[in-house]
Amino acid sequence: MKNNASRPLYMIPYYLWIALFVIAPIALVVYYSFFDISGNFTFSNYQNFFSSVYLRMTISSFWYAFLITLVCILVAYPTAYWLTKTKHKQLWLLLIIIPSWINLLLKAYAFIGIFGLYGPANKFLEAIGIGKQQILFTDASFIFVAVYIFIPFMILPIFNSLDKMNPGLIDASRDLGASAWVTFRRVIFPLTLNGVKSGIQAVFIPALSLFVITRLITGNKVITLGTAIEQQFLVTQNWGMGSTIAVFLILFMIIVMMLTGQQDKGGAGNGKIK
């Protein structure tokens, strides 16, 4: 009884944190979304969001986030599987995670040097006879840098799911005559699906709001919702429209989290094989 009575006291810091750093900022964003650039109350910001300009920007943001997430999955899954089979897997995992500790701005500037006309990438192309290419300010460079930034956040949850999986299930599948592809499709992947979903949340959601690398790597040729918010707040000083875009971005993030929500009822090693 004493522990139950004192439990709300321990929860006070948590509730304060949620109120001050989650609820209050969202409430402020929603509040400012109802004011125009002159400070007048209006619903026009929400009407403007459904114009062709912002709808194209939203579709573009989802498309690039989808491509970034897809490439991350295609690279991260075999990488995570290989890590589970190595002798020093924790060391290799640490080496993959370490780059995520470096500041995003520093990594963006590093890639500007690497992809520049006189950078290592173009020197390599010259060495093999292709010649200098415009690598910077392209969609390919943007996706490459974004994947490099987000790939550790996709590898880690998939690695955890694979590492916790009961290897006896794989052996049983092979003993029953299943091929390697069937074993992967009907045993390994379903049992690690929660790890994939966690990786999608960790990559797709922040990819929707990228703005630093869109400016530095693509020269603002790629416009995402995050770029639009930055421009509305810092360039046009239209806080109302910037807040409106942020409101919809939050809604999109909530929808993505709901669609990729985990439904783990028995752990990674106790999943049902269909």
Summary of the structure (lengths in Angstrom):
residues: 274
radius of gyration: 22.9
end to end distance: 45.4
largest distance: 77.6
contacts: 798
relative contact order: 0.13
helix: 74%
strand: 1%
